[in-house]
């Protein structure tokens, strides 16, 4: 059985929030965070933020080696926003 534990819908389709949900899979004893892909113009703007974002500070914060590692800046901003929303 899979249970919907939480869902966030960005009704204004702004660049701040990302549409996502948290599912609990009781059979696999797992928690799954699902993020909706590109749908709105704001999503396309995030996709176009192609500047590489260093993972060095993020690695220090979350306990992994981020030196000389990079990711998509727009996606990192959305991932950090989702993490902050989950933590609240």
GIVEN-V189782 format. One record per helix or strand of 3 or more residues. SS is the DSSP state (H for helix, E for strand). FROM is the first residue (numbers start at 0). LEN is the number of residues. If there is no record, write none. Layout:
SS;FROM;LEN
SS;FROM;LEN
This chain:
E;1;7
E;19;6
E;29;6
H;40;7
E;51;3
H;55;7
E;69;3
H;72;15
